[in-house]
Amino acid sequence: MKLAVLGAGAVGQSVLELAGEYGHDVIGVADSTSARLDPDGIDTADAVTRKRETGSVGTDAPETVLAADYDVLIEATPTTLGDADPAFGHCCAALERDRHVVLANKGPVAQRYDELLALVDDSDGEVRFEATVGGAIPAIRTIEDYGPETINSVRGVLNGTANFVLTRMATEGLGYADVLAEAQDLGVAEADPAFDVDGTDAALKCVIVANVLTGGDPTFTIDDAAVEGIRNIPSSALELAAEDGRTIRLIGEASRRRVRVGPRLVPQNGVLAVDGTRNIVQIDTEHAGQLNISGRGAGGPETATAVLADVGRLTPTR
């Protein structure tokens, strides 16, 4: 497949580095200010090196990549709320040309899923979005394979930053502010960690799962989710939980009726008490019991692996 990659952050760069191993050619890549385009395939290693050294991937205009001759558009720009643009507009442009779209960006699926489905209905292109939920964990594919109608609910630990903070608070007896500063020093948390610690990131992932379960009828958005973060959890709460053989994790829950995210007490040695930055997705099925899928929920190579797995599921439209 010929790939066009929008976004050259950690995920976009990893897609560039791994695409060849999966048998694909990258014909274009764009960041917010520049692009590199070659219909015969760009030098991906040079594009990554240039991005890391200069902050730009090339000398072309970013819009040239969207208009290029590709089979699959990889949307790996930062997630935005509200109207989910520019990512939603990128999806529109690709699908109107009967091209496939693979999303690492959560916005279009979490905020405008019904509109996205309508675009797909009018296109020969498909949209895949495994990478939007749980990084390398095949949560969406598992739900689709079993059949969304046979899934009762999904819950789990879906944000590595929040989980790292809670794990360190529990094991070291440290306060929230101290652990957050440590996470930022290690690069586990962003300079502005609100998206993670306030539960927004986990909620977006749960909204996406709920939309898959309902097939878009009804369609959920972040506004439909009940969300509580971890900022106000004192270390004493974790100490009290430990005395009872339990701990606290930020748990996201999705079903056909509701989406909610918040701190929950879970058994200290239970499956939901994953440590550090690990994620876990727990799927309650109608006929096969409970499935637990755990792994790295974020990271460039991990998320790029999910992106490229989605590409491998697509059939060329021309």
N, C-alpha and C positions, 0 to 999 in steps of 0.2 A: 504494500500500500504506500501511496505517496502522502506524507503527513505535513500539515502546516501547523505550527505550534505558536499559540498566542500566550505570552507570559514566559518570562525567562528568570523566574525566581528559582527556589530550590527544586520544585517539581518540574518546571519547564526544562531546567538544565539537566535534570536526571533523565527526562524523556529523550533529550538530545543524545546523552551518553549511552543510553540503553537501546535505542530504536534499532540500530544495526544488528544487535544480537537477536532481535525478534524478526529480522528479515524485512524491515521497512526502511524507506528512504525519506529523509526530512528535506523537503524542497524549500521550506521557508520557516523563519522564526522571527518573532517581533516582541520587543518589550514596549514600554510606554512611550519611548521617544525615537526608537530606531528599529531597523529590520535588516535581515539578510535573506536574499532570495536567489535561488538557482534551480531552474526546472530539471536539471540533471542530478540534483542533490547537493546540499551545502556541505561544507567542511564543518561538521558538528563540533569536533574537538576545538577547532580554532574559534568558533562562535562562543563556546563556553569559556575558553581562556580569555577572549576579548571582553566578555561580559564581566568576568571577575576582576580583570585588570583595569578596565576603563569605564565600566558601568553601562556600556552599550554593546549590542550584538553585531552591529554593522552600520552601514551608511545609507541604506534605503529607508524610505518612509514606512511607518508601521502599517498603513492601510494597504500597501502593495501585497502583503501576505494574505490578507483576507480575500483579495481578488485573484489570487494565484490559482494554478491548475493543480489542485490536490484532490485526494480521495477522502481524507478524514481531517477534520479540523479538531485540534486538541485545544480546549479552552482551559488554560491554567493561570488566568489572571486572578488577582485577589478578589475574594468574595465580597460583594456589596449587598446591602439590604435595600428595602424600598422597591424600586422598579427593576433591580438586579442588573442594571446596565453598567458598563457596556457589554457584559457577557451575554445578556439576552439578545441584544442587537446582533452580536456575532453569530449566535445560533440561528437567528432569522436569516441572515445573509447566506450562511452555508446551506441551510435547508431549502431555501428558495432556489438554490442552484443544484438541488438534488444531491448534495454532499452529506456525508455522515458527520456527526459531532460526538466527540467524547469529552465529557466534562470532569475536570477536577474542581471546578468552581461550583460551589453549592447554590449560589444565588438563583439561577433560572429554575432549578428543580424545587427549591424550598419556597420561592416567592411567586412563581408564575407557571406552575406545573400544568394547569389546564390549558393555558395559552401555548405552552410548549407541545403538548399532545396534539393540539389542533394544527400546529405547524407540521408536525410529523405526519399527520393524516394526509396532508396535501403535498407531501414530498416523497421522493424515492429514497431519501436519506433516513437514517435512524439516529437516535440519541441514546448513548450509553453513559452511565454515571456511577459505576462501581466505586471509583476513587473518592466520591463525596462522603462516604460513610465508612469510617473505620480504617482508612488507609489501605493496608495490604489485606485486611480481613474481608473475605468474600461474602459479606452480609447480603447485599442486594441480589447477587447471583443465587445464593442459597434460597432466599425467599422466592425468587422467580422459578427456580428448578422444582421446588416443592409445590408451588402454586400459591399465590397470595391468598386465595380463598381458603386455604387449609391452615393458614397461620392465624393464631388467636391474638398474639401480641408479641412485641419485641422490647427488650430492655437491656441495659448494660452500662458499662463505663465507657464513655465515648470521647473523653478529652484528656489527653496525656498530661497537660500542664496542671490542671486541677487535681488529677490523681497523684502527680508527683508531690504537690504541696501537701495534700492530705496524708500521703504515706510518710513523708518526712516529719510532719507534725506529730503523727502517731508514734513513730519509732524513736524519735529524738526528744520528744516533749517540748519542741520549739513552738513559738508563736507564729501566727500567719504572716506577719510582716517580715520576720527574719527568714522564713522559708521562701517567701516570694522573692526576696532580694537574692537569695542563693540561686533560685531557679533562673532569675534574670542573668546572673553572673555566668551560669552554665549554658545559657542559650536555650533553656527549656521553656522559659517564659519571655514574651515580648516586652519591650520597654513600656508599652501600654497593654497590660494583660487583661483588660476588661472583657474582651470577646470570649476569653477562656474561663476566667474565674467567676464571671457573672452568669455563666451557663448558656450564653448565646450560641456558642459553637456546638455544644451538645444538643441544644434545642433544634438548631437547623438540621442536624443529622436525623433527629427523631421525626421532624416534620417530613423529611424526604422519605423515611421509612413508612410513615403513615400514608403518604401519597401513593406509594407503591402498593400498600395493602388495600387502599380503596380504589385503585385504578384512576384516581383523580376525581371521583364522585363520592363524597365531596372532596374538594381540594383544601388542604391545610396550608397555612403560611405561619410565619413566626408569630404573628399577632394572635393566633389561635392557641398558642402554647402557654402553659403555666410554668414560669421559670423562676427559680431561686438559685443563687450562686453560693459560694463558699466563703465570702469575705468575712462574715460575722460569726464563723465557727471558732470558739475559743479552744485552746489546747486542753482545757479542763474537760470539755465535752468528749474529747477523744480518750482522755484518761478514764473517765467514768464508763465509757463504752467498753474499754478494754477490761475493766473489772468484771464486766458481765459477759466476757468472751466475744465482744462485738467490736466493730470499728465503723467509721463513717466513710462513705464513698458518694461522689456526685453521680447519681443514677438518672439516666434518661429512659423514658417509657413511651412507647408508641403503640396505638391500636387504631381500629377504625373509628373509634369514638373520641379519642382524646390524645393529646401530647402533653407531657409534663416532664420537668427536669428539676431536681433538687437534691440536697443532702439526705441520705437515708442510712439508717443503721443496718448493717449486714453482718453475718457471722464472720468472726475474725479469720477463720480458716475456710470460709466458704468460697465458692467459685467466683463470686463477684468482688472479692477482696483482692483483686490484682494489684501488684505493687508498681511503684515508679510510673513510668510513662506508658505502660502497657494498657491496652484496651481489651474489653471483652463484650461480645454480643451474645445475648441469651434469647433464643427463639423458641417460643411456646407453640408447638404444632398440634394440629387436631389429631393426627394419627401416629406420629412418630415420637411423641413425648417432647422432652426439652433438649434442645441442641445448644451447646456452648462452643463458641468460636473465639479464640483469643490470639492476639498477636500485636504487632506494632501498628498503632493506629495513626501514625503520622511519620513524616520524614520524606526527603526527596526520593531516594531509590524505592522505598516501600510504596509510596503513592504512585510513582511512575510505573511500578510493576502492575498495579491495578489498572492504570490507564492503558498500558500496552496489552494487557489481557483482554480488555474491552475491544481494542482495535482488532485483535485476533478473532473476535466473534463476529465481525462484520464481513459482509460480502460486497465486493466492488459493485458499484451501480452503473458502471460503463466499461 
